[in-house]
Amino acid sequence: MRAMNAPRATLLASVVAYVLGWILPAAADVRGWKAFGLALSPLWSAEEFADEPAWFLVLMVASALTNVMFVALAVLLARGGKPTVVLWAAAAATLLNLHWVITMEADRRYLASGYFVWIVSFALLAFSAFLTPRSTSR
């Protein structure tokens, strides 16, 4: 069993925050897991989003897909994968997922604790990768 060092503790914190982001309300009374389904819904009910601009729908779906990326990146980092890849991908996902604060405009007041904890999980994942020592082999 590996010792709990700063990178591993931060990785664990990111996973805990990620799980909490799924359980806690993300917006108003919508839990994170439900928000995930709503963000993917343009894929199967595009007619309901006919009035929305295409760029917004792309951001919605991309934001939902960052959840798959989180799991893959966390596993990659836990297994000793390339921390630089995890750092940049998790940082990019953090920034992408912040679009909700902007695109929701006046409705951003409905964003709830689960959304912010979910955002922090991606930032913690990036920070864990940042803390992970890089191999010096050439």
Chimera marker file (.cmm) of the C-alpha trace (Angstrom):
<marker_set name="trace">
<marker id="1" x="0.000" y="0.000" z="0.000" r="1" g="1" b="0" radius="0.5"/>
<marker id="2" x="1.343" y="3.428" z="-0.962" r="1" g="1" b="0" radius="0.5"/>
<marker id="3" x="1.949" y="6.121" z="1.633" r="1" g="1" b="0" radius="0.5"/>
<marker id="4" x="-0.385" y="9.112" z="1.636" r="1" g="1" b="0" radius="0.5"/>
<marker id="5" x="1.744" y="11.926" z="0.250" r="1" g="1" b="0" radius="0.5"/>
<marker id="6" x="0.551" y="15.367" z="-0.917" r="1" g="1" b="0" radius="0.5"/>
<marker id="7" x="-0.229" y="14.342" z="-4.518" r="1" g="1" b="0" radius="0.5"/>
<marker id="8" x="-2.185" y="11.272" z="-3.402" r="1" g="1" b="0" radius="0.5"/>
<marker id="9" x="-4.029" y="13.178" z="-0.664" r="1" g="1" b="0" radius="0.5"/>
<marker id="10" x="-4.980" y="15.841" z="-3.203" r="1" g="1" b="0" radius="0.5"/>
<marker id="11" x="-6.095" y="13.162" z="-5.670" r="1" g="1" b="0" radius="0.5"/>
<marker id="12" x="-8.248" y="11.583" z="-2.960" r="1" g="1" b="0" radius="0.5"/>
<marker id="13" x="-9.717" y="14.999" z="-2.105" r="1" g="1" b="0" radius="0.5"/>
<marker id="14" x="-10.533" y="15.551" z="-5.781" r="1" g="1" b="0" radius="0.5"/>
<marker id="15" x="-12.367" y="12.222" z="-5.996" r="1" g="1" b="0" radius="0.5"/>
<marker id="16" x="-14.308" y="12.939" z="-2.786" r="1" g="1" b="0" radius="0.5"/>
<marker id="17" x="-15.258" y="16.383" z="-4.108" r="1" g="1" b="0" radius="0.5"/>
<marker id="18" x="-16.250" y="14.841" z="-7.451" r="1" g="1" b="0" radius="0.5"/>
<marker id="19" x="-18.567" y="12.324" z="-5.781" r="1" g="1" b="0" radius="0.5"/>
<marker id="20" x="-20.062" y="15.060" z="-3.594" r="1" g="1" b="0" radius="0.5"/>
<marker id="21" x="-20.640" y="17.138" z="-6.721" r="1" g="1" b="0" radius="0.5"/>
<marker id="22" x="-22.809" y="14.334" z="-8.068" r="1" g="1" b="0" radius="0.5"/>
<marker id="23" x="-24.800" y="13.999" z="-4.851" r="1" g="1" b="0" radius="0.5"/>
<marker id="24" x="-25.280" y="17.645" z="-3.834" r="1" g="1" b="0" radius="0.5"/>
<marker id="25" x="-27.654" y="20.010" z="-5.653" r="1" g="1" b="0" radius="0.5"/>
<marker id="26" x="-25.912" y="21.506" z="-8.697" r="1" g="1" b="0" radius="0.5"/>
<marker id="27" x="-28.614" y="24.032" z="-9.546" r="1" g="1" b="0" radius="0.5"/>
<marker id="28" x="-31.660" y="24.812" z="-7.421" r="1" g="1" b="0" radius="0.5"/>
<marker id="29" x="-32.948" y="21.357" z="-6.397" r="1" g="1" b="0" radius="0.5"/>
<marker id="30" x="-31.301" y="19.453" z="-9.280" r="1" g="1" b="0" radius="0.5"/>
<marker id="31" x="-28.666" y="17.016" z="-8.008" r="1" g="1" b="0" radius="0.5"/>
<marker id="32" x="-25.371" y="16.671" z="-9.867" r="1" g="1" b="0" radius="0.5"/>
<marker id="33" x="-26.208" y="13.308" z="-11.407" r="1" g="1" b="0" radius="0.5"/>
<marker id="34" x="-29.448" y="14.756" z="-12.776" r="1" g="1" b="0" radius="0.5"/>
<marker id="35" x="-27.630" y="17.841" z="-14.110" r="1" g="1" b="0" radius="0.5"/>
<marker id="36" x="-25.319" y="15.463" z="-15.985" r="1" g="1" b="0" radius="0.5"/>
<marker id="37" x="-28.310" y="13.939" z="-17.787" r="1" g="1" b="0" radius="0.5"/>
<marker id="38" x="-29.775" y="17.358" z="-18.514" r="1" g="1" b="0" radius="0.5"/>
<marker id="39" x="-26.483" y="18.569" z="-19.986" r="1" g="1" b="0" radius="0.5"/>
<marker id="40" x="-26.401" y="15.546" z="-22.309" r="1" g="1" b="0" radius="0.5"/>
<marker id="41" x="-30.075" y="15.847" z="-23.284" r="1" g="1" b="0" radius="0.5"/>
<marker id="42" x="-29.435" y="17.849" z="-26.489" r="1" g="1" b="0" radius="0.5"/>
<marker id="43" x="-28.050" y="14.586" z="-27.905" r="1" g="1" b="0" radius="0.5"/>
<marker id="44" x="-31.416" y="12.817" z="-27.746" r="1" g="1" b="0" radius="0.5"/>
<marker id="45" x="-33.964" y="15.619" z="-27.650" r="1" g="1" b="0" radius="0.5"/>
<marker id="46" x="-32.499" y="18.284" z="-29.917" r="1" g="1" b="0" radius="0.5"/>
<marker id="47" x="-35.958" y="19.624" z="-30.811" r="1" g="1" b="0" radius="0.5"/>
<marker id="48" x="-36.341" y="20.886" z="-27.228" r="1" g="1" b="0" radius="0.5"/>
<marker id="49" x="-33.253" y="23.045" z="-27.738" r="1" g="1" b="0" radius="0.5"/>
<marker id="50" x="-34.116" y="24.471" z="-31.155" r="1" g="1" b="0" radius="0.5"/>
<marker id="51" x="-34.087" y="28.039" z="-29.791" r="1" g="1" b="0" radius="0.5"/>
<marker id="52" x="-30.617" y="27.689" z="-28.264" r="1" g="1" b="0" radius="0.5"/>
<marker id="53" x="-27.488" y="28.642" z="-30.219" r="1" g="1" b="0" radius="0.5"/>
<marker id="54" x="-25.311" y="25.753" z="-31.393" r="1" g="1" b="0" radius="0.5"/>
<marker id="55" x="-22.293" y="26.976" z="-29.413" r="1" g="1" b="0" radius="0.5"/>
<marker id="56" x="-24.299" y="26.719" z="-26.180" r="1" g="1" b="0" radius="0.5"/>
<marker id="57" x="-25.365" y="23.154" z="-26.953" r="1" g="1" b="0" radius="0.5"/>
<marker id="58" x="-21.758" y="22.227" z="-27.708" r="1" g="1" b="0" radius="0.5"/>
<marker id="59" x="-20.684" y="23.701" z="-24.355" r="1" g="1" b="0" radius="0.5"/>
<marker id="60" x="-23.464" y="21.819" z="-22.541" r="1" g="1" b="0" radius="0.5"/>
<marker id="61" x="-22.535" y="18.442" z="-23.973" r="1" g="1" b="0" radius="0.5"/>
<marker id="62" x="-18.784" y="19.052" z="-23.683" r="1" g="1" b="0" radius="0.5"/>
<marker id="63" x="-19.246" y="20.000" z="-20.038" r="1" g="1" b="0" radius="0.5"/>
<marker id="64" x="-21.117" y="16.765" z="-19.377" r="1" g="1" b="0" radius="0.5"/>
<marker id="65" x="-18.433" y="14.741" z="-21.166" r="1" g="1" b="0" radius="0.5"/>
<marker id="66" x="-15.754" y="16.170" z="-18.876" r="1" g="1" b="0" radius="0.5"/>
<marker id="67" x="-17.167" y="13.772" z="-16.281" r="1" g="1" b="0" radius="0.5"/>
<marker id="68" x="-15.934" y="10.824" z="-18.319" r="1" g="1" b="0" radius="0.5"/>
<marker id="69" x="-12.616" y="12.606" z="-18.683" r="1" g="1" b="0" radius="0.5"/>
<marker id="70" x="-12.379" y="13.165" z="-14.908" r="1" g="1" b="0" radius="0.5"/>
<marker id="71" x="-12.694" y="9.459" z="-14.189" r="1" g="1" b="0" radius="0.5"/>
<marker id="72" x="-10.158" y="8.539" z="-16.877" r="1" g="1" b="0" radius="0.5"/>
<marker id="73" x="-7.680" y="11.193" z="-15.713" r="1" g="1" b="0" radius="0.5"/>
<marker id="74" x="-8.019" y="10.237" z="-12.042" r="1" g="1" b="0" radius="0.5"/>
<marker id="75" x="-7.375" y="6.581" z="-12.879" r="1" g="1" b="0" radius="0.5"/>
<marker id="76" x="-4.445" y="7.559" z="-15.105" r="1" g="1" b="0" radius="0.5"/>
<marker id="77" x="-2.882" y="9.660" z="-12.354" r="1" g="1" b="0" radius="0.5"/>
<marker id="78" x="-3.522" y="7.027" z="-9.659" r="1" g="1" b="0" radius="0.5"/>
<marker id="79" x="-1.777" y="4.420" z="-11.816" r="1" g="1" b="0" radius="0.5"/>
<marker id="80" x="1.280" y="6.599" z="-12.287" r="1" g="1" b="0" radius="0.5"/>
<marker id="81" x="0.361" y="7.957" z="-15.715" r="1" g="1" b="0" radius="0.5"/>
<marker id="82" x="1.607" y="11.165" z="-17.246" r="1" g="1" b="0" radius="0.5"/>
<marker id="83" x="0.932" y="13.983" z="-14.759" r="1" g="1" b="0" radius="0.5"/>
<marker id="84" x="1.499" y="16.686" z="-17.391" r="1" g="1" b="0" radius="0.5"/>
<marker id="85" x="-1.361" y="15.318" z="-19.502" r="1" g="1" b="0" radius="0.5"/>
<marker id="86" x="-3.621" y="15.144" z="-16.447" r="1" g="1" b="0" radius="0.5"/>
<marker id="87" x="-2.627" y="18.658" z="-15.370" r="1" g="1" b="0" radius="0.5"/>
<marker id="88" x="-3.474" y="20.288" z="-18.697" r="1" g="1" b="0" radius="0.5"/>
<marker id="89" x="-6.612" y="18.249" z="-19.356" r="1" g="1" b="0" radius="0.5"/>
<marker id="90" x="-8.024" y="18.796" z="-15.854" r="1" g="1" b="0" radius="0.5"/>
<marker id="91" x="-7.190" y="22.510" z="-15.969" r="1" g="1" b="0" radius="0.5"/>
<marker id="92" x="-8.905" y="22.809" z="-19.361" r="1" g="1" b="0" radius="0.5"/>
<marker id="93" x="-11.959" y="20.948" z="-18.041" r="1" g="1" b="0" radius="0.5"/>
<marker id="94" x="-12.093" y="23.274" z="-15.027" r="1" g="1" b="0" radius="0.5"/>
<marker id="95" x="-12.172" y="26.300" z="-17.301" r="1" g="1" b="0" radius="0.5"/>
<marker id="96" x="-14.706" y="24.730" z="-19.668" r="1" g="1" b="0" radius="0.5"/>
<marker id="97" x="-17.028" y="23.846" z="-16.800" r="1" g="1" b="0" radius="0.5"/>
<marker id="98" x="-16.936" y="27.404" z="-15.517" r="1" g="1" b="0" radius="0.5"/>
<marker id="99" x="-18.933" y="28.408" z="-18.607" r="1" g="1" b="0" radius="0.5"/>
<marker id="100" x="-22.162" y="27.819" z="-16.653" r="1" g="1" b="0" radius="0.5"/>
<marker id="101" x="-21.484" y="30.889" z="-14.505" r="1" g="1" b="0" radius="0.5"/>
<marker id="102" x="-21.429" y="32.975" z="-17.683" r="1" g="1" b="0" radius="0.5"/>
<marker id="103" x="-23.950" y="31.252" z="-19.948" r="1" g="1" b="0" radius="0.5"/>
<marker id="104" x="-26.661" y="30.980" z="-17.319" r="1" g="1" b="0" radius="0.5"/>
<marker id="105" x="-26.687" y="34.786" z="-17.115" r="1" g="1" b="0" radius="0.5"/>
<marker id="106" x="-29.316" y="35.883" z="-14.560" r="1" g="1" b="0" radius="0.5"/>
<marker id="107" x="-30.127" y="32.253" z="-13.733" r="1" g="1" b="0" radius="0.5"/>
<marker id="108" x="-26.614" y="31.735" z="-12.316" r="1" g="1" b="0" radius="0.5"/>
<marker id="109" x="-28.121" y="32.559" z="-8.934" r="1" g="1" b="0" radius="0.5"/>
<marker id="110" x="-29.598" y="29.030" z="-9.043" r="1" g="1" b="0" radius="0.5"/>
<marker id="111" x="-26.164" y="27.399" z="-9.159" r="1" g="1" b="0" radius="0.5"/>
<marker id="112" x="-25.794" y="25.485" z="-5.910" r="1" g="1" b="0" radius="0.5"/>
<marker id="113" x="-23.082" y="23.958" z="-3.767" r="1" g="1" b="0" radius="0.5"/>
<marker id="114" x="-22.806" y="20.781" z="-5.835" r="1" g="1" b="0" radius="0.5"/>
<marker id="115" x="-21.807" y="22.750" z="-8.926" r="1" g="1" b="0" radius="0.5"/>
<marker id="116" x="-19.036" y="24.582" z="-7.094" r="1" g="1" b="0" radius="0.5"/>
<marker id="117" x="-17.773" y="21.434" z="-5.361" r="1" g="1" b="0" radius="0.5"/>
<marker id="118" x="-17.767" y="19.694" z="-8.772" r="1" g="1" b="0" radius="0.5"/>
<marker id="119" x="-15.687" y="22.549" z="-10.246" r="1" g="1" b="0" radius="0.5"/>
<marker id="120" x="-13.263" y="22.312" z="-7.330" r="1" g="1" b="0" radius="0.5"/>
<marker id="121" x="-12.869" y="18.573" z="-7.965" r="1" g="1" b="0" radius="0.5"/>
<marker id="122" x="-11.408" y="19.286" z="-11.416" r="1" g="1" b="0" radius="0.5"/>
<marker id="123" x="-9.118" y="21.981" z="-10.010" r="1" g="1" b="0" radius="0.5"/>
<marker id="124" x="-7.936" y="19.593" z="-7.272" r="1" g="1" b="0" radius="0.5"/>
<marker id="125" x="-7.260" y="16.925" z="-9.881" r="1" g="1" b="0" radius="0.5"/>
<marker id="126" x="-5.115" y="19.397" z="-11.813" r="1" g="1" b="0" radius="0.5"/>
<marker id="127" x="-3.356" y="20.404" z="-8.585" r="1" g="1" b="0" radius="0.5"/>
<marker id="128" x="-2.678" y="16.765" z="-7.725" r="1" g="1" b="0" radius="0.5"/>
<marker id="129" x="-1.061" y="16.310" z="-11.134" r="1" g="1" b="0" radius="0.5"/>
<marker id="130" x="0.957" y="19.482" z="-10.551" r="1" g="1" b="0" radius="0.5"/>
<marker id="131" x="2.220" y="18.080" z="-7.228" r="1" g="1" b="0" radius="0.5"/>
<marker id="132" x="3.115" y="14.702" z="-8.751" r="1" g="1" b="0" radius="0.5"/>
<marker id="133" x="6.852" y="14.378" z="-9.435" r="1" g="1" b="0" radius="0.5"/>
<marker id="134" x="7.739" y="14.103" z="-13.113" r="1" g="1" b="0" radius="0.5"/>
<marker id="135" x="10.059" y="11.367" z="-14.304" r="1" g="1" b="0" radius="0.5"/>
<marker id="136" x="13.497" y="12.658" z="-15.253" r="1" g="1" b="0" radius="0.5"/>
<marker id="137" x="14.220" y="9.927" z="-17.820" r="1" g="1" b="0" radius="0.5"/>
<marker id="138" x="14.966" y="11.105" z="-21.329" r="1" g="1" b="0" radius="0.5"/>
<link id1="1" id2="2" r="1" g="1" b="0" radius="0.2"/>
<link id1="2" id2="3" r="1" g="1" b="0" radius="0.2"/>
<link id1="3" id2="4" r="1" g="1" b="0" radius="0.2"/>
<link id1="4" id2="5" r="1" g="1" b="0" radius="0.2"/>
<link id1="5" id2="6" r="1" g="1" b="0" radius="0.2"/>
<link id1="6" id2="7" r="1" g="1" b="0" radius="0.2"/>
<link id1="7" id2="8" r="1" g="1" b="0" radius="0.2"/>
<link id1="8" id2="9" r="1" g="1" b="0" radius="0.2"/>
<link id1="9" id2="10" r="1" g="1" b="0" radius="0.2"/>
<link id1="10" id2="11" r="1" g="1" b="0" radius="0.2"/>
<link id1="11" id2="12" r="1" g="1" b="0" radius="0.2"/>
<link id1="12" id2="13" r="1" g="1" b="0" radius="0.2"/>
<link id1="13" id2="14" r="1" g="1" b="0" radius="0.2"/>
<link id1="14" id2="15" r="1" g="1" b="0" radius="0.2"/>
<link id1="15" id2="16" r="1" g="1" b="0" radius="0.2"/>
<link id1="16" id2="17" r="1" g="1" b="0" radius="0.2"/>
<link id1="17" id2="18" r="1" g="1" b="0" radius="0.2"/>
<link id1="18" id2="19" r="1" g="1" b="0" radius="0.2"/>
<link id1="19" id2="20" r="1" g="1" b="0" radius="0.2"/>
<link id1="20" id2="21" r="1" g="1" b="0" radius="0.2"/>
<link id1="21" id2="22" r="1" g="1" b="0" radius="0.2"/>
<link id1="22" id2="23" r="1" g="1" b="0" radius="0.2"/>
<link id1="23" id2="24" r="1" g="1" b="0" radius="0.2"/>
<link id1="24" id2="25" r="1" g="1" b="0" radius="0.2"/>
<link id1="25" id2="26" r="1" g="1" b="0" radius="0.2"/>
<link id1="26" id2="27" r="1" g="1" b="0" radius="0.2"/>
<link id1="27" id2="28" r="1" g="1" b="0" radius="0.2"/>
<link id1="28" id2="29" r="1" g="1" b="0" radius="0.2"/>
<link id1="29" id2="30" r="1" g="1" b="0" radius="0.2"/>
<link id1="30" id2="31" r="1" g="1" b="0" radius="0.2"/>
<link id1="31" id2="32" r="1" g="1" b="0" radius="0.2"/>
<link id1="32" id2="33" r="1" g="1" b="0" radius="0.2"/>
<link id1="33" id2="34" r="1" g="1" b="0" radius="0.2"/>
<link id1="34" id2="35" r="1" g="1" b="0" radius="0.2"/>
<link id1="35" id2="36" r="1" g="1" b="0" radius="0.2"/>
<link id1="36" id2="37" r="1" g="1" b="0" radius="0.2"/>
<link id1="37" id2="38" r="1" g="1" b="0" radius="0.2"/>
<link id1="38" id2="39" r="1" g="1" b="0" radius="0.2"/>
<link id1="39" id2="40" r="1" g="1" b="0" radius="0.2"/>
<link id1="40" id2="41" r="1" g="1" b="0" radius="0.2"/>
<link id1="41" id2="42" r="1" g="1" b="0" radius="0.2"/>
<link id1="42" id2="43" r="1" g="1" b="0" radius="0.2"/>
<link id1="43" id2="44" r="1" g="1" b="0" radius="0.2"/>
<link id1="44" id2="45" r="1" g="1" b="0" radius="0.2"/>
<link id1="45" id2="46" r="1" g="1" b="0" radius="0.2"/>
<link id1="46" id2="47" r="1" g="1" b="0" radius="0.2"/>
<link id1="47" id2="48" r="1" g="1" b="0" radius="0.2"/>
<link id1="48" id2="49" r="1" g="1" b="0" radius="0.2"/>
<link id1="49" id2="50" r="1" g="1" b="0" radius="0.2"/>
<link id1="50" id2="51" r="1" g="1" b="0" radius="0.2"/>
<link id1="51" id2="52" r="1" g="1" b="0" radius="0.2"/>
<link id1="52" id2="53" r="1" g="1" b="0" radius="0.2"/>
<link id1="53" id2="54" r="1" g="1" b="0" radius="0.2"/>
<link id1="54" id2="55" r="1" g="1" b="0" radius="0.2"/>
<link id1="55" id2="56" r="1" g="1" b="0" radius="0.2"/>
<link id1="56" id2="57" r="1" g="1" b="0" radius="0.2"/>
<link id1="57" id2="58" r="1" g="1" b="0" radius="0.2"/>
<link id1="58" id2="59" r="1" g="1" b="0" radius="0.2"/>
<link id1="59" id2="60" r="1" g="1" b="0" radius="0.2"/>
<link id1="60" id2="61" r="1" g="1" b="0" radius="0.2"/>
<link id1="61" id2="62" r="1" g="1" b="0" radius="0.2"/>
<link id1="62" id2="63" r="1" g="1" b="0" radius="0.2"/>
<link id1="63" id2="64" r="1" g="1" b="0" radius="0.2"/>
<link id1="64" id2="65" r="1" g="1" b="0" radius="0.2"/>
<link id1="65" id2="66" r="1" g="1" b="0" radius="0.2"/>
<link id1="66" id2="67" r="1" g="1" b="0" radius="0.2"/>
<link id1="67" id2="68" r="1" g="1" b="0" radius="0.2"/>
<link id1="68" id2="69" r="1" g="1" b="0" radius="0.2"/>
<link id1="69" id2="70" r="1" g="1" b="0" radius="0.2"/>
<link id1="70" id2="71" r="1" g="1" b="0" radius="0.2"/>
<link id1="71" id2="72" r="1" g="1" b="0" radius="0.2"/>
<link id1="72" id2="73" r="1" g="1" b="0" radius="0.2"/>
<link id1="73" id2="74" r="1" g="1" b="0" radius="0.2"/>
<link id1="74" id2="75" r="1" g="1" b="0" radius="0.2"/>
<link id1="75" id2="76" r="1" g="1" b="0" radius="0.2"/>
<link id1="76" id2="77" r="1" g="1" b="0" radius="0.2"/>
<link id1="77" id2="78" r="1" g="1" b="0" radius="0.2"/>
<link id1="78" id2="79" r="1" g="1" b="0" radius="0.2"/>
<link id1="79" id2="80" r="1" g="1" b="0" radius="0.2"/>
<link id1="80" id2="81" r="1" g="1" b="0" radius="0.2"/>
<link id1="81" id2="82" r="1" g="1" b="0" radius="0.2"/>
<link id1="82" id2="83" r="1" g="1" b="0" radius="0.2"/>
<link id1="83" id2="84" r="1" g="1" b="0" radius="0.2"/>
<link id1="84" id2="85" r="1" g="1" b="0" radius="0.2"/>
<link id1="85" id2="86" r="1" g="1" b="0" radius="0.2"/>
<link id1="86" id2="87" r="1" g="1" b="0" radius="0.2"/>
<link id1="87" id2="88" r="1" g="1" b="0" radius="0.2"/>
<link id1="88" id2="89" r="1" g="1" b="0" radius="0.2"/>
<link id1="89" id2="90" r="1" g="1" b="0" radius="0.2"/>
<link id1="90" id2="91" r="1" g="1" b="0" radius="0.2"/>
<link id1="91" id2="92" r="1" g="1" b="0" radius="0.2"/>
<link id1="92" id2="93" r="1" g="1" b="0" radius="0.2"/>
<link id1="93" id2="94" r="1" g="1" b="0" radius="0.2"/>
<link id1="94" id2="95" r="1" g="1" b="0" radius="0.2"/>
<link id1="95" id2="96" r="1" g="1" b="0" radius="0.2"/>
<link id1="96" id2="97" r="1" g="1" b="0" radius="0.2"/>
<link id1="97" id2="98" r="1" g="1" b="0" radius="0.2"/>
<link id1="98" id2="99" r="1" g="1" b="0" radius="0.2"/>
<link id1="99" id2="100" r="1" g="1" b="0" radius="0.2"/>
<link id1="100" id2="101" r="1" g="1" b="0" radius="0.2"/>
<link id1="101" id2="102" r="1" g="1" b="0" radius="0.2"/>
<link id1="102" id2="103" r="1" g="1" b="0" radius="0.2"/>
<link id1="103" id2="104" r="1" g="1" b="0" radius="0.2"/>
<link id1="104" id2="105" r="1" g="1" b="0" radius="0.2"/>
<link id1="105" id2="106" r="1" g="1" b="0" radius="0.2"/>
<link id1="106" id2="107" r="1" g="1" b="0" radius="0.2"/>
<link id1="107" id2="108" r="1" g="1" b="0" radius="0.2"/>
<link id1="108" id2="109" r="1" g="1" b="0" radius="0.2"/>
<link id1="109" id2="110" r="1" g="1" b="0" radius="0.2"/>
<link id1="110" id2="111" r="1" g="1" b="0" radius="0.2"/>
<link id1="111" id2="112" r="1" g="1" b="0" radius="0.2"/>
<link id1="112" id2="113" r="1" g="1" b="0" radius="0.2"/>
<link id1="113" id2="114" r="1" g="1" b="0" radius="0.2"/>
<link id1="114" id2="115" r="1" g="1" b="0" radius="0.2"/>
<link id1="115" id2="116" r="1" g="1" b="0" radius="0.2"/>
<link id1="116" id2="117" r="1" g="1" b="0" radius="0.2"/>
<link id1="117" id2="118" r="1" g="1" b="0" radius="0.2"/>
<link id1="118" id2="119" r="1" g="1" b="0" radius="0.2"/>
<link id1="119" id2="120" r="1" g="1" b="0" radius="0.2"/>
<link id1="120" id2="121" r="1" g="1" b="0" radius="0.2"/>
<link id1="121" id2="122" r="1" g="1" b="0" radius="0.2"/>
<link id1="122" id2="123" r="1" g="1" b="0" radius="0.2"/>
<link id1="123" id2="124" r="1" g="1" b="0" radius="0.2"/>
<link id1="124" id2="125" r="1" g="1" b="0" radius="0.2"/>
<link id1="125" id2="126" r="1" g="1" b="0" radius="0.2"/>
<link id1="126" id2="127" r="1" g="1" b="0" radius="0.2"/>
<link id1="127" id2="128" r="1" g="1" b="0" radius="0.2"/>
<link id1="128" id2="129" r="1" g="1" b="0" radius="0.2"/>
<link id1="129" id2="130" r="1" g="1" b="0" radius="0.2"/>
<link id1="130" id2="131" r="1" g="1" b="0" radius="0.2"/>
<link id1="131" id2="132" r="1" g="1" b="0" radius="0.2"/>
<link id1="132" id2="133" r="1" g="1" b="0" radius="0.2"/>
<link id1="133" id2="134" r="1" g="1" b="0" radius="0.2"/>
<link id1="134" id2="135" r="1" g="1" b="0" radius="0.2"/>
<link id1="135" id2="136" r="1" g="1" b="0" radius="0.2"/>
<link id1="136" id2="137" r="1" g="1" b="0" radius="0.2"/>
<link id1="137" id2="138" r="1" g="1" b="0" radius="0.2"/>
</marker_set>
